[in-house]
Each structure stands twice: as C-alpha cells, then as structure tokens.
C-alpha cells in the first residue's frame, strides 16, 4: 500500500535479448516498483541476420509498430522508469510507439538504454518524443565485461530513484 508521501513507480521496458530486462528488473527490485514490458504485436526474430535487417531498418526509419495494450493503468503511477536497447544508434521501435502514447502526458519519466557500443542518439531521441516530463536519463553498457558493472550501477541508480 502506498502512503500519501510515497511515489508510485513503474519500470517499463522493451527487451528482446534480455539485457534491458535484466537492468529494468534490477531497478524495479531496488526501488520496490512494479514492472511490465512493452510487447510488439508482431514479434521480432530472436537472432540471425533478419533481426538486424528488420530491427535496424525499423529503427533507422523511425517505425512505430503496434504494441499490445497490456493491463497497466499508467494513471496509477507518478514516475515511470522507461528502458530500451539501442538499435542502430537509437531506441528500439516498440519504445518509440510507447513514448508517443498520450497516456504518458503529465507523467514523470526517467529514461534509460542498454547498449554494446555506446548509446548513440538514443537518449536524446527518447527525450525529443516523450509525452511525459523527463526528469533524468542513464545508459548502461552491456556485454561480457560490462554487464556486471551495469547491474551494479542499476542498483545504485535504483537507490537514487527511490528518493524521487
């Protein structure tokens, strides 16, 4: 039960391979937040050249694929922590669809991305289209050596977000 002086928080992400999910769930646990995922109506392949061709093309051309409506009532939350993997230097297309949702208007948003080779323009692009009030952002390098450090950073960030 949330008391009058607590902030209702939701961590929401799109994750295909699980890296973004790992960071998102770590933050949700640290701040005692609810968690949900953005699910595209048409699924992406999990591996192979077709993933990079299809996903990369959609990211570059700023596609907005249909996403499942889900069962989350965003109006019940004060702060949404929103995450995406970096695809072709920007956000994954399902997140673009989500961030343009009118349901986010008036919400405080904290944005994050996970990446293997730098965030590119991802965080800037997310800020530009977000319908809510962006209160901060962060990127998390992933990969064999960086993943453990990024999970540690997610825990630290979670502690800071707990105070918002």
C-alpha positions as a Markdown table, in Angstrom:
| # | Residue | x | y | z |
|---|---|---|---|---|
| 1 | Unk | 0.0 | 0.0 | 0.0 |
| 2 | Unk | 1.4 | 3.4 | -1.0 |
| 3 | Unk | 1.1 | 6.1 | 1.6 |
| 4 | Unk | 0.4 | 9.8 | 0.9 |
| 5 | Unk | 4.0 | 10.8 | 0.7 |
| 6 | Unk | 5.3 | 7.9 | -1.3 |
| 7 | Unk | 5.6 | 7.9 | -5.1 |
| 8 | Unk | 4.1 | 5.1 | -7.1 |
| 9 | Unk | 6.7 | 3.8 | -9.5 |
| 10 | Unk | 6.6 | 1.6 | -12.6 |
| 11 | Unk | 9.6 | 0.2 | -14.5 |
| 12 | Unk | 8.6 | -0.5 | -18.1 |
| 13 | Unk | 10.9 | -1.7 | -20.9 |
| 14 | Unk | 11.2 | -3.4 | -24.2 |
| 15 | Unk | 13.8 | -6.2 | -24.3 |
| 16 | Unk | 14.5 | -8.7 | -27.0 |
| 17 | Unk | 17.6 | -10.5 | -25.8 |
| 18 | Unk | 17.2 | -9.9 | -22.1 |
| 19 | Unk | 19.9 | -7.3 | -21.3 |
| 20 | Unk | 17.4 | -4.4 | -20.9 |
| 21 | Unk | 15.1 | -6.7 | -18.9 |
| 22 | Unk | 17.9 | -7.5 | -16.5 |
| 23 | Unk | 18.7 | -3.9 | -15.8 |
| 24 | Unk | 15.0 | -3.0 | -15.6 |
| 25 | Unk | 14.1 | -5.8 | -13.2 |
| 26 | Unk | 17.2 | -4.9 | -11.0 |
| 27 | Unk | 16.0 | -1.3 | -10.8 |
| 28 | Unk | 12.4 | -2.4 | -10.0 |
| 29 | Unk | 13.6 | -4.6 | -7.2 |
| 30 | Unk | 15.8 | -1.8 | -5.7 |
| 31 | Unk | 13.0 | 0.8 | -5.7 |
| 32 | Unk | 10.2 | -1.6 | -4.9 |
| 33 | Unk | 8.5 | -0.7 | -8.1 |
| 34 | Unk | 6.0 | -2.5 | -10.3 |
| 35 | Unk | 7.4 | -3.9 | -13.6 |
| 36 | Unk | 6.0 | -4.5 | -17.1 |
| 37 | Unk | 7.2 | -5.0 | -20.6 |
| 38 | Unk | 6.3 | -3.5 | -23.9 |
| 39 | Unk | 5.3 | -6.2 | -26.3 |
| 40 | Unk | 5.0 | -5.6 | -30.0 |
| 41 | Unk | 2.1 | -7.2 | -31.8 |
| 42 | Unk | 4.4 | -8.7 | -34.4 |
| 43 | Unk | 7.4 | -10.3 | -32.7 |
| 44 | Unk | 11.0 | -9.8 | -33.8 |
| 45 | Unk | 13.2 | -12.8 | -34.6 |
| 46 | Unk | 15.5 | -13.5 | -31.7 |
| 47 | Unk | 18.7 | -14.0 | -33.7 |
| 48 | Unk | 20.2 | -14.0 | -37.1 |
| 49 | Unk | 20.6 | -11.6 | -39.9 |
| 50 | Unk | 16.9 | -11.0 | -40.3 |
| 51 | Unk | 16.8 | -9.4 | -36.8 |
| 52 | Unk | 19.4 | -6.9 | -37.7 |
| 53 | Unk | 17.9 | -6.1 | -41.1 |
| 54 | Unk | 14.3 | -5.8 | -39.8 |
| 55 | Unk | 15.1 | -4.2 | -36.5 |
| 56 | Unk | 17.8 | -1.9 | -37.8 |
| 57 | Unk | 15.6 | -0.8 | -40.8 |
| 58 | Unk | 12.6 | 0.0 | -38.5 |
| 59 | Unk | 14.9 | 1.9 | -36.1 |
| 60 | Unk | 16.5 | 4.0 | -38.8 |
| 61 | Unk | 13.2 | 4.8 | -40.5 |
| 62 | Unk | 11.6 | 5.6 | -37.1 |
| 63 | Unk | 8.9 | 3.0 | -37.4 |
| 64 | Unk | 6.1 | 2.8 | -34.8 |
| 65 | Unk | 5.0 | -0.8 | -34.7 |
| 66 | Unk | 1.7 | -1.7 | -32.9 |
| 67 | Unk | 2.2 | -2.8 | -29.3 |
| 68 | Unk | -0.1 | -4.8 | -27.1 |
| 69 | Unk | -2.3 | -2.7 | -24.9 |
| 70 | Unk | -1.3 | -4.5 | -21.7 |
| 71 | Unk | -3.2 | -4.3 | -18.4 |
| 72 | Unk | -1.2 | -1.5 | -16.7 |
| 73 | Unk | -3.1 | 1.7 | -15.7 |
| 74 | Unk | -0.4 | 4.3 | -16.2 |
| 75 | Unk | -2.5 | 6.9 | -14.4 |
| 76 | Unk | -1.9 | 5.0 | -11.2 |
| 77 | Unk | 1.9 | 5.9 | -11.3 |
| 78 | Unk | 3.7 | 9.1 | -10.6 |
| 79 | Unk | 7.1 | 8.0 | -12.0 |
| 80 | Unk | 7.8 | 5.7 | -14.9 |
| 81 | Unk | 11.3 | 4.4 | -15.5 |
| 82 | Unk | 11.4 | 3.5 | -19.2 |
| 83 | Unk | 14.1 | 1.4 | -20.9 |
| 84 | Unk | 15.2 | 0.2 | -24.3 |
| 85 | Unk | 18.1 | -1.5 | -26.1 |
| 86 | Unk | 19.9 | 0.7 | -28.6 |
| 87 | Unk | 19.2 | -0.4 | -32.1 |
| 88 | Unk | 21.1 | 1.3 | -35.0 |
| 89 | Unk | 22.1 | 4.1 | -32.7 |
| 90 | Unk | 18.6 | 4.9 | -31.4 |
| 91 | Unk | 15.7 | 3.4 | -29.4 |
| 92 | Unk | 14.0 | 0.1 | -30.4 |
| 93 | Unk | 10.9 | 0.8 | -32.5 |
| 94 | Unk | 8.4 | -0.5 | -29.9 |
| 95 | Unk | 9.6 | 2.0 | -27.4 |
| 96 | Unk | 9.1 | 4.8 | -29.9 |
| 97 | Unk | 5.4 | 3.8 | -30.1 |
| 98 | Unk | 5.2 | 3.6 | -26.3 |
| 99 | Unk | 6.8 | 7.0 | -25.7 |
| 100 | Unk | 4.3 | 8.7 | -28.0 |
| 101 | Unk | 1.4 | 7.4 | -26.1 |
| 102 | Unk | -1.0 | 10.1 | -24.8 |
| 103 | Unk | -1.3 | 8.1 | -21.6 |
| 104 | Unk | 2.2 | 9.4 | -20.6 |
| 105 | Unk | 1.2 | 13.1 | -20.7 |
| 106 | Unk | 1.9 | 14.6 | -17.3 |
| 107 | Unk | 3.9 | 11.7 | -16.0 |
| 108 | Unk | 7.5 | 12.0 | -14.7 |
| 109 | Unk | 9.7 | 9.8 | -16.9 |
| 110 | Unk | 13.2 | 8.5 | -16.2 |
| 111 | Unk | 14.8 | 7.1 | -19.4 |
| 112 | Unk | 17.5 | 4.5 | -19.8 |
| 113 | Unk | 19.1 | 2.5 | -22.5 |
| 114 | Unk | 21.3 | -0.6 | -22.7 |
| 115 | Unk | 24.0 | -0.9 | -25.4 |
| 116 | Unk | 27.0 | -2.8 | -26.6 |
| 117 | Unk | 28.7 | 0.1 | -28.5 |
| 118 | Unk | 27.5 | 3.3 | -27.0 |
| 119 | Unk | 24.1 | 5.0 | -26.6 |
| 120 | Unk | 24.3 | 6.9 | -29.9 |
| 121 | Unk | 21.5 | 9.4 | -30.1 |
| 122 | Unk | 19.1 | 7.0 | -28.2 |
| 123 | Unk | 18.6 | 9.1 | -25.0 |
| 124 | Unk | 18.3 | 12.4 | -27.0 |
| 125 | Unk | 15.8 | 10.8 | -29.4 |
| 126 | Unk | 13.8 | 9.4 | -26.4 |
| 127 | Unk | 13.7 | 12.9 | -24.8 |
| 128 | Unk | 12.5 | 14.5 | -28.0 |
| 129 | Unk | 9.4 | 12.4 | -28.4 |
| 130 | Unk | 8.5 | 11.5 | -24.9 |
| 131 | Unk | 5.0 | 12.7 | -23.9 |
| 132 | Unk | 5.8 | 13.0 | -20.2 |
| 133 | Unk | 8.2 | 15.2 | -18.2 |
| 134 | Unk | 11.7 | 13.7 | -18.5 |
| 135 | Unk | 13.4 | 14.0 | -15.1 |
| 136 | Unk | 16.6 | 12.2 | -16.0 |
| 137 | Unk | 18.3 | 9.5 | -18.1 |
| 138 | Unk | 21.1 | 7.0 | -18.0 |
| 139 | Unk | 22.8 | 4.5 | -20.3 |
| 140 | Unk | 24.1 | 1.0 | -19.3 |
| 141 | Unk | 26.9 | -0.6 | -21.3 |
| 142 | Unk | 26.3 | -4.3 | -21.7 |
| 143 | Unk | 28.4 | -7.2 | -22.9 |
| 144 | Unk | 30.5 | -9.8 | -21.2 |
| 145 | Unk | 32.7 | -7.5 | -19.2 |
| 146 | Unk | 30.3 | -4.5 | -18.7 |
| 147 | Unk | 27.1 | -6.3 | -17.7 |
| 148 | Unk | 28.1 | -6.9 | -14.1 |
| 149 | Unk | 29.2 | -3.3 | -13.7 |
| 150 | Unk | 26.0 | -2.1 | -15.3 |
| 151 | Unk | 23.9 | -4.2 | -12.9 |
| 152 | Unk | 25.8 | -2.6 | -10.0 |
| 153 | Unk | 25.1 | 0.9 | -11.5 |
| 154 | Unk | 21.4 | 0.0 | -11.8 |
| 155 | Unk | 21.3 | -0.8 | -8.1 |
| 156 | Unk | 22.9 | 2.5 | -7.3 |
| 157 | Unk | 20.6 | 4.3 | -9.6 |
| 158 | Unk | 17.7 | 2.5 | -8.1 |
| 159 | Unk | 18.6 | 3.8 | -4.6 |
| 160 | Unk | 18.7 | 7.3 | -6.0 |
| 161 | Unk | 15.3 | 6.9 | -7.7 |
| 162 | Unk | 13.8 | 5.6 | -4.5 |
| 163 | Unk | 14.1 | 9.1 | -3.1 |
| 164 | Unk | 12.2 | 10.7 | -6.0 |
